[in-house]
Amino acid sequence: MNTYLYTLEMSVRDYECDMQGIVNNAVYQNYLEHARHMCMKKEGIDFKRYTLMGVNFVVVRAEVDYKHPLTSGDAFIVGINVVKESRLRLVFCQDIFRLPDHKPVLKAKIVATALNERGRPEIPAEVEAVLKKFLPAHGADRS
């Protein structure tokens, strides 16, 4: 397992599994989003507060490689690193590993931006300041 800016441990709930007894592929998007929200909240970026201010964070691209399925009751960890791809795009490099054996489950690249009240891309200055705090230490290496 790599070193991550943020990790979140979770577990699979019965209702997240499909008829095959594995986690439905769409549910992984929920896991990834929850981990992103918790990571950003830890860094002082509260999506609800920004939404109330007219700033909406949105996913513009999602690339997901499924490696191994999770099943009901499995514990897992979501690891996150963040890369600033351009002036207006953030990339969340996210991995999921099953616990306790750290078997790779999923590797994702989620590209996001923020839209201001006029619907135009704009990363708020406060978010830029937070990004500067941790991006240089983590860089773009995703190995």
Beta strands, then each sheet from edge to edge (+ up, - down):
strand 1: 6-11
strand 2: 56-66
strand 3: 75-86
strand 4: 89-99
strand 5: 103-115
sheet 1: 1+ 3- 4+ 5- 2+
end
